[in-house]
Every structure is written in C-alpha cells, then in structure tokens.
Amino acid sequence: MKKTIRDFNLKNKKVIIRCDFNVPIKDGKIIDDTRIKNSLETIKYAIDKNAKVILLSHLGRIKEESDKVKNNLDVVAKRLSKLLNKKVIFVNEVVGEKVETAISKMKDKDVILLQNTRYEDLDGKKESKCDLEFAKQLASYGDIFINDAFGTIHRAHASNYGISKYLESGIGFLVEKELEKLSILNNPEDPFVIIMGGAKVADKIGVIDNLLPKCDKLLIGGGMAFTFLQAEGYEIGNSIFDADSLEYCQKLLKEYPNKIVLPIDVACSTEYKDSDERIEKDINEIDFHEMGLDIGEKTLNLFEKYLKEAKTVFWNGPLGVYEFSLYAKNTDELLTYLGKSKAKVVLGGGDIVAAASKLSITDKFYHVSTGGGATLEYLSGKELPGLENIEEKEA
C-alpha cells in the first residue's frame, strides 16, 4: 500500500491536498456536493493535526477565457466553509504573488483553496500537459503533498503527478478507500460476475482483457451488446454499433464462448427518444429500421439467474439508454435486485453510479467508486500516474 496521510507528522506543516471538487454547477449553484463531502475526512484530519491546509482542484475544462466564469471555484469555497463549519480562504489565483502572500499569513488549522488549476491551461496547457516548472511552483507552497483526487489519478497533470515529483507525498483517505475496495476485484471470491453496459466496446477493452480471465460470467448489455451480437451474426437493425471493435468482439466470443452472456431480447423502437409504449422483441426479430434501447425481460431474468449465486460482482455502464425513463427500466430493476444480494457488489463508472444514486440505494453495495475513467484504468491493471511518485509504506 502507498504511504497515506497518516504516515506524516503534519504539525505546523503546510500540507497541499489535491481534491476533486469537479462538481456539477447550474446557474452559479452546486447541484450535487458529493465530491466535496468525499474530501472532508482528509481535510479534517489535516486540520486536527494542526497543519496549514492548502487545497487544489480543477473544475470543468478551460479552453477559452469565457470558460473561467462558469468554472470558478469561489462557489466551492463557500460550500466547503459551510460543511467544515470553518472559514475557507479563497485565493482567486493558482500561482503568483497573491497566493504567496495568503500562504505566508497562514496559521495552523487555516484552510486555503486556490483557484481552478485548469485556469493555467490557457497558458500552454500548463496543468493538463504537466508543465514541470508550474508543478515546481505549486510544490514550493507546501511541505507535504497529499493526493486525494481519485477521479483524476489516471491523469499525469501538474497538480497531482507533477507536484509529487518535488514533495514528500502520500494519499488521502478517499484514494486509500478506493484502492482498498477495488483491490478485491484482483483476487475475487468466486463465482465472480461482471456486468458491462454503456455505448462503446472500445472504452472497456482494458478492463475486459484484465478481468475476463478471472471471472465466471461476463453479462453484456447497453449499446455495446449490439457489436457483440453483430459479431455473433445477428441482424441488429439501426442499433448503435462500434465497427472498429467488431474483430475484437469476434475474438473474445471465440476465446470465451462459455463466459460471455449476450441479451436474448431487447426493448426496441424506430426512434431514439423516450416513449409511452415499450415494445420487447427477441434479438432475432429486430427489424432493419428498429434499434435496441434496453435489455428485455427475458434477458433480465437470465442475468439474475447468473447473479443469484455470485459472491463478487463488478458493474460498469447502464444496460439501456438511461436518460430515457422507459429504457432505464431494467438497469433500475437489476440494481434493485443486486441491492438485496449478499454478494460484494462494486459499482464503477459515472452513469451506473448516478443510476444507483437516483434510486437512493448506494449504501446497499460493497463499494460505489467515485472514479469514472480512473476506476477503469485501475481495473485495466495499468499504473496510475497520480500514484507513480508516491512511495510504498515500509513493511
């Protein structure tokens, strides 16, 4: 395990914590503050240990000057102040004289939030392309660096990978929890069942390659199912199709014929929109002008049959077009079913996590991962750049 915040003496130290405050904002108001709440444990720990706490985060993408207005972290500082019940000093710059002055005036237990690190992307993408001079400047503001932004841990940015090259570094409680919980999928208790949904096969190749040899069944739904069905020789009508991944799907079906489970029926329509009427057909009955938009009832029952005995489950991606309520049906049904299961169920990836949140059942699962791309990169067996420079704990 990597060094954590517990492995450092934080007293009187300036501790830079990279958080993930990339929250949804509408009309200047935060819609969902889950990511801010997820950072509180690490921040409070540093305060309790008498550290001077300097917080960094990105928010959205900054491609032009006008993007700064909607992606200003000022609103996050206000919400964080309320959640901590403590004033958070907000500095409207990422680096420079104002930042240096504010930090020089800090007392123990003070908390400062610097402006959105991606503001610096307007100057040659200093953050996203990990400009090392910029990273060195950020590192000069602290004594210790703690990475607690799991959502960006798969990116080699200046504010995570870059800083950790120049400071003693560790991980925060959120990242520690993610690594600990996700690690059960490396040595899962059998039977191990994977559920994969979402649109494109290409986005999941790394995870499939790494986990398929370890699992007992891979249940495939969502748009990606139609590329597999096409690979099996079925007519898929106007259903979404990932042509670049067709050969890959054919190869997998040949290598793992007894592991991969495809839909046997689908809810379909001639139009890509929500509807009042749900029509389900066996997969060999899809007309050329129809598209599949959700798994059908027979497939739901088939999936539940394989999940009934499972001890470990990993689920990434919805089984239908989730933004349409009629075609969110069987994703919701299967989530509800698994919420009652005794298996260790791990949900990973933004859309399936959002679906569980909407049903208010996230507490029913062993782990609900906060990372989208980061979760998939970790489960692909790849080295995560945000962890690369952080030393392992001594045994």
C-alpha positions as CSV (number, residue, x, y, z in Angstrom):
1,M,0.0,0.0,0.0
2,K,1.1,3.5,-0.7
3,K,2.0,6.0,2.1
4,T,-1.0,7.7,3.4
5,I,-1.6,11.0,5.2
6,R,-1.3,9.0,8.5
7,D,2.4,8.3,7.8
8,F,3.4,12.0,8.1
9,N,3.8,14.4,11.0
10,L,1.6,17.3,9.9
11,K,2.0,19.6,12.9
12,N,2.9,23.2,11.8
13,K,3.4,21.9,8.2
14,K,2.0,23.3,5.0
15,V,0.1,20.4,3.5
16,I,-1.1,20.6,-0.1
17,I,-4.1,18.4,-0.7
18,R,-5.2,17.7,-4.3
19,C,-9.0,17.2,-4.1
20,D,-11.6,16.5,-6.7
21,F,-14.1,19.4,-6.5
22,N,-15.3,18.9,-10.1
23,V,-18.9,19.3,-9.1
24,P,-21.9,20.0,-11.3
25,I,-22.9,23.7,-11.2
26,K,-26.0,25.3,-12.7
27,D,-26.7,29.0,-12.7
28,G,-23.9,29.5,-10.2
29,K,-25.2,26.9,-7.8
30,I,-23.8,23.5,-6.9
31,I,-26.3,20.8,-7.9
32,D,-24.5,17.9,-6.2
33,D,-21.8,18.3,-3.5
34,T,-21.0,14.6,-3.1
35,R,-17.4,15.1,-4.2
36,I,-16.8,17.9,-1.7
37,K,-18.2,15.8,1.1
38,N,-16.0,12.9,0.0
39,S,-12.9,15.1,0.6
40,L,-13.9,16.2,4.2
41,E,-12.3,13.3,6.1
42,T,-8.8,14.0,4.7
43,I,-9.2,17.8,5.1
44,K,-10.5,17.5,8.7
45,Y,-7.7,15.1,9.6
46,A,-5.1,17.7,8.5
47,I,-6.8,20.4,10.4
48,D,-7.0,18.3,13.6
49,K,-3.2,17.6,13.3
50,N,-2.5,21.4,13.3
51,A,-1.5,21.6,9.7
52,K,-1.8,24.7,7.4
53,V,-4.1,23.2,4.7
54,I,-3.7,24.3,1.0
55,L,-6.4,22.8,-1.3
56,L,-6.1,22.4,-5.1
57,S,-8.7,21.2,-7.6
58,H,-9.8,21.5,-11.1
59,L,-13.4,22.3,-12.2
60,G,-14.6,21.6,-15.8
61,R,-12.4,22.3,-18.8
62,I,-10.9,25.7,-19.6
63,K,-10.4,26.2,-23.3
64,E,-11.1,29.9,-23.6
65,E,-11.3,33.0,-21.3
66,S,-15.1,32.8,-21.1
67,D,-14.9,29.3,-19.5
68,K,-13.4,30.8,-16.4
69,V,-16.7,32.4,-15.3
70,K,-18.7,29.1,-15.1
71,N,-15.7,27.1,-13.7
72,N,-14.7,29.4,-10.8
73,L,-14.0,27.6,-7.5
74,D,-15.4,30.5,-5.5
75,V,-18.8,28.7,-5.1
76,V,-16.9,25.6,-3.9
77,A,-15.1,27.6,-1.2
78,K,-18.4,28.8,0.1
79,R,-19.9,25.4,0.3
80,L,-16.8,23.9,1.9
81,S,-16.8,26.6,4.6
82,K,-20.4,25.5,5.5
83,L,-19.5,21.8,5.5
84,L,-16.4,22.4,7.6
85,N,-18.1,25.0,9.8
86,K,-14.9,27.0,9.3
87,K,-13.8,29.8,7.1
88,V,-12.1,28.7,3.9
89,I,-9.9,31.4,2.5
90,F,-10.3,31.6,-1.3
91,V,-7.5,32.9,-3.5
92,N,-8.6,33.9,-7.0
93,E,-5.2,32.7,-8.5
94,V,-3.4,29.4,-8.8
95,V,0.1,30.8,-8.6
96,G,1.7,34.2,-8.0
97,E,2.0,37.0,-5.5
98,K,-1.5,36.8,-4.1
99,V,-1.1,33.1,-3.4
100,E,2.4,33.6,-1.8
101,T,1.0,36.4,0.4
102,A,-2.0,34.4,1.6
103,I,0.1,31.4,2.4
104,S,2.7,33.5,4.3
105,K,-0.1,34.7,6.6
106,M,-1.5,31.2,7.4
107,K,-1.8,30.0,10.9
108,D,-2.1,26.3,12.0
109,K,-5.5,24.9,11.2
110,D,-6.1,27.6,8.4
111,V,-7.6,26.3,5.2
112,I,-6.9,28.0,1.8
113,L,-8.5,27.0,-1.5
114,L,-6.6,28.2,-4.6
115,Q,-8.4,28.9,-7.9
116,N,-9.1,26.2,-10.5
117,T,-5.8,24.6,-11.6
118,R,-7.1,24.4,-15.2
119,Y,-7.1,28.2,-15.4
120,E,-3.4,27.6,-16.2
121,D,-4.4,25.6,-19.3
122,L,-5.0,28.9,-21.1
123,D,-1.2,29.4,-20.9
124,G,0.1,26.4,-23.0
125,K,-2.0,23.8,-21.1
126,K,0.4,24.0,-18.1
127,E,-1.9,21.9,-15.9
128,S,-3.1,19.2,-18.3
129,K,0.2,18.8,-20.1
130,C,2.1,18.7,-16.7
131,D,4.4,21.7,-17.2
132,L,7.1,20.9,-14.6
133,E,8.0,24.5,-13.9
134,F,4.4,25.1,-13.0
135,A,4.3,21.9,-10.9
136,K,7.5,23.1,-9.1
137,Q,5.9,26.4,-8.4
138,L,2.9,24.7,-6.8
139,A,5.1,22.4,-4.8
140,S,7.0,25.4,-3.4
141,Y,3.9,26.4,-1.5
142,G,3.9,23.2,0.7
143,D,6.0,20.8,2.8
144,I,3.9,17.7,2.2
145,F,1.6,16.7,-0.7
146,I,-1.5,14.5,-0.3
147,N,-3.3,13.2,-3.4
148,D,-7.0,12.6,-2.5
149,A,-8.5,13.1,-6.0
150,F,-9.2,9.6,-7.2
151,G,-11.2,10.9,-10.2
152,T,-8.1,12.4,-11.8
153,I,-5.5,9.9,-10.5
154,H,-5.2,8.3,-14.0
155,R,-4.1,11.7,-15.4
156,A,-0.5,12.9,-15.4
157,H,-1.3,16.6,-14.5
158,A,0.9,19.2,-12.9
159,S,-1.3,19.3,-9.7
160,N,-1.1,15.6,-9.0
161,Y,1.8,13.8,-10.8
162,G,3.9,16.9,-11.2
163,I,3.8,18.1,-7.6
164,S,4.6,14.6,-6.3
165,K,7.9,14.7,-8.1
166,Y,9.1,17.6,-5.8
167,L,7.5,16.9,-2.4
168,E,7.2,14.1,0.1
169,S,3.8,12.6,-0.9
170,G,1.1,10.3,0.2
171,I,-2.6,9.5,-0.5
172,G,-5.7,10.7,1.4
173,F,-8.5,8.7,2.9
174,L,-10.7,8.7,-0.3
175,V,-7.9,7.4,-2.5
176,E,-6.9,4.8,0.1
177,K,-10.5,3.6,0.4
178,E,-10.9,3.3,-3.4
179,L,-7.7,1.3,-3.8
180,E,-8.6,-1.0,-0.9
181,K,-12.1,-1.7,-2.1
182,L,-11.3,-2.1,-5.8
183,S,-8.5,-4.5,-5.0
184,I,-11.0,-7.3,-4.2
185,L,-11.5,-7.5,-8.0
186,N,-7.9,-8.5,-8.5
187,N,-8.5,-11.6,-6.3
188,P,-12.3,-12.0,-6.3
189,E,-14.2,-14.6,-4.4
190,D,-15.9,-17.0,-6.9
191,P,-18.4,-17.0,-8.6
192,F,-17.3,-13.6,-10.0
193,V,-19.7,-12.0,-12.4
194,I,-19.0,-8.8,-14.4
195,I,-21.8,-6.7,-15.9
196,M,-20.8,-4.4,-18.7
197,G,-23.0,-1.8,-20.3
198,G,-22.7,1.6,-21.9
199,A,-22.3,2.5,-25.6
200,K,-18.8,1.6,-26.8
201,V,-16.8,-1.6,-26.5
202,A,-13.5,0.4,-27.2
203,D,-13.8,2.2,-23.8
204,K,-13.9,-1.1,-21.9
205,I,-11.2,-3.2,-23.7
206,G,-8.5,-2.8,-21.0
207,V,-10.9,-3.8,-18.2
208,I,-12.3,-6.8,-20.2
209,D,-8.8,-8.0,-21.1
210,N,-7.7,-7.8,-17.4
211,L,-10.8,-9.2,-15.7
212,L,-12.4,-11.6,-18.2
213,P,-9.8,-14.4,-17.4
214,K,-10.7,-14.1,-13.7
215,C,-14.5,-14.0,-14.0
216,D,-17.1,-16.8,-14.3
217,K,-19.5,-14.8,-16.5
218,L,-19.5,-11.5,-18.4
219,L,-23.0,-10.2,-18.8
220,I,-23.2,-7.6,-21.6
221,G,-25.9,-5.0,-22.1
222,G,-26.2,-1.4,-23.3
223,G,-25.2,-0.2,-26.7
224,M,-22.0,-2.3,-26.7
225,A,-24.1,-5.5,-26.7
226,F,-25.1,-4.9,-30.3
227,T,-21.4,-5.0,-31.5
228,F,-21.2,-8.4,-29.9
229,L,-24.5,-9.5,-31.3
230,Q,-23.3,-8.4,-34.8
231,A,-20.1,-10.4,-34.2
232,E,-22.3,-13.4,-33.5
233,G,-24.1,-12.9,-36.8
234,Y,-27.4,-11.3,-35.7
235,E,-29.1,-8.5,-37.6
236,I,-29.2,-5.5,-35.3
237,G,-31.2,-3.1,-37.4
238,N,-30.4,0.6,-36.6
239,S,-28.9,-0.2,-33.2
240,I,-25.7,1.5,-32.1
241,F,-22.6,-0.3,-33.4
242,D,-18.9,0.1,-32.8
243,A,-17.4,-1.1,-36.1
244,D,-13.8,-0.6,-35.0
245,S,-14.3,-3.2,-32.2
246,L,-16.1,-5.9,-34.3
247,E,-13.0,-8.0,-34.8
248,Y,-12.2,-7.7,-31.1
249,C,-15.7,-9.0,-30.2
250,Q,-15.4,-11.9,-32.6
251,K,-12.0,-12.8,-31.0
252,L,-13.5,-12.7,-27.5
253,L,-16.5,-14.8,-28.4
254,K,-14.3,-17.4,-29.9
255,E,-11.9,-17.5,-26.9
256,Y,-14.5,-17.3,-24.2
257,P,-17.7,-18.9,-25.6
258,N,-19.0,-20.1,-22.2
259,K,-18.2,-16.9,-20.3
260,I,-19.9,-14.2,-22.4
261,V,-23.7,-13.8,-22.0
262,L,-25.5,-11.6,-24.5
263,P,-29.1,-10.3,-24.5
264,I,-31.7,-12.7,-25.8
265,D,-34.3,-10.0,-26.1
266,V,-34.4,-6.2,-26.2
267,A,-36.8,-3.2,-25.9
268,C,-36.7,-1.6,-29.3
269,S,-38.1,1.4,-31.2
270,T,-37.9,3.1,-34.6
271,E,-36.9,6.4,-32.9
272,Y,-34.2,7.4,-30.5
273,K,-36.4,9.0,-27.9
274,D,-38.4,8.3,-24.8
275,S,-41.8,6.8,-25.4
276,D,-45.1,5.8,-23.7
277,E,-45.1,2.3,-25.1
278,R,-42.4,-0.3,-24.5
279,I,-42.0,-3.0,-27.2
280,E,-39.8,-6.0,-26.5
281,K,-38.6,-8.5,-29.1
282,D,-36.3,-11.5,-29.2
283,I,-33.0,-10.4,-30.8
284,N,-33.6,-12.4,-34.0
285,E,-36.8,-10.4,-34.6
286,I,-35.3,-6.9,-34.7
287,D,-36.5,-5.2,-37.9
288,F,-33.9,-3.3,-40.1
289,H,-35.5,0.1,-39.2
290,E,-35.6,-0.6,-35.4
291,M,-32.9,0.0,-32.7
292,G,-32.4,-1.8,-29.4
293,L,-32.6,0.7,-26.4
294,D,-32.7,-1.6,-23.3
295,I,-32.3,-5.3,-22.4
296,G,-35.7,-7.1,-22.4
297,E,-37.4,-9.0,-19.6
298,K,-36.1,-12.4,-20.6
299,T,-32.5,-11.1,-20.6
300,L,-33.1,-9.5,-17.1
301,N,-34.2,-12.9,-15.8
302,L,-31.2,-14.6,-17.5
303,F,-28.8,-12.1,-15.9
304,E,-30.5,-12.6,-12.5
305,K,-30.0,-16.3,-12.8
306,Y,-26.2,-15.9,-13.2
307,L,-26.1,-13.3,-10.4
308,K,-28.1,-15.4,-7.9
309,E,-25.0,-17.5,-6.9
310,A,-22.4,-14.7,-7.3
311,K,-20.1,-13.9,-4.5
312,T,-18.4,-10.9,-6.3
313,V,-19.9,-8.6,-8.9
314,F,-18.4,-5.7,-10.8
315,W,-20.8,-3.5,-12.8
316,N,-19.8,-0.7,-15.2
317,G,-22.3,1.1,-17.5
318,P,-26.1,1.1,-17.8
319,L,-28.0,-1.7,-19.7
320,G,-30.2,0.7,-21.7
321,V,-30.4,4.3,-22.8
322,Y,-30.6,5.6,-19.2
323,E,-31.6,9.2,-20.0
324,F,-35.0,7.8,-21.3
325,S,-37.1,6.6,-18.4
326,L,-38.8,3.9,-20.4
327,Y,-35.4,2.4,-21.3
328,A,-33.8,2.9,-17.8
329,K,-36.3,0.2,-16.6
330,N,-34.1,-2.9,-16.5
331,T,-31.0,-1.1,-15.3
332,D,-33.1,0.0,-12.3
333,E,-34.6,-3.4,-11.9
334,L,-31.2,-5.1,-11.8
335,L,-29.7,-2.5,-9.4
336,T,-32.6,-3.1,-7.1
337,Y,-32.1,-6.9,-7.3
338,L,-28.4,-6.6,-6.6
339,G,-29.0,-4.1,-3.7
340,K,-30.6,-7.1,-1.9
341,S,-27.8,-9.5,-2.8
342,K,-25.3,-10.9,-0.3
343,A,-22.5,-10.6,-2.9
344,K,-19.8,-8.0,-2.7
345,V,-21.0,-5.7,-5.4
346,V,-18.7,-2.9,-6.8
347,L,-20.2,-0.2,-9.0
348,G,-17.7,1.7,-11.1
349,G,-18.3,4.4,-13.7
350,G,-20.3,7.6,-13.6
351,D,-23.5,6.5,-15.2
352,I,-24.2,3.4,-13.2
353,V,-23.3,5.2,-10.0
354,A,-25.7,8.0,-11.0
355,A,-28.4,5.4,-11.5
356,A,-27.9,3.9,-8.1
357,S,-27.9,7.4,-6.5
358,K,-31.2,8.2,-8.2
359,L,-32.7,5.1,-6.6
360,S,-31.1,6.1,-3.3
361,I,-29.5,2.6,-2.8
362,T,-25.8,3.4,-3.0
363,D,-25.5,2.3,0.7
364,K,-26.6,-1.2,-0.3
365,F,-23.4,-2.1,-2.2
366,Y,-19.9,-3.1,-1.0
367,H,-18.4,-0.2,-2.9
368,V,-19.5,2.7,-5.2
369,S,-16.5,4.1,-6.9
370,T,-16.0,7.8,-7.2
371,G,-13.8,7.5,-10.3
372,G,-15.0,7.0,-13.9
373,G,-12.0,6.7,-16.1
374,A,-9.7,6.3,-13.1
375,T,-11.7,3.2,-12.0
376,L,-11.4,1.6,-15.4
377,E,-7.7,2.4,-15.7
378,Y,-7.0,0.8,-12.3
379,L,-9.0,-2.3,-13.3
380,S,-7.2,-2.5,-16.6
381,G,-4.1,-3.2,-14.5
382,K,-2.3,0.0,-15.6
383,E,0.0,2.1,-13.5
384,L,-1.9,5.3,-12.3
385,P,0.3,8.4,-12.9
386,G,-1.1,10.1,-9.8
387,L,0.4,7.3,-7.6
388,E,3.6,6.8,-9.5
389,N,5.8,9.1,-7.4
390,I,4.3,8.1,-4.1
391,E,6.4,5.7,-2.1
392,E,5.1,2.4,-0.7
393,K,4.8,2.0,3.0
394,E,7.6,0.2,4.8
395,A,6.5,-3.3,5.7
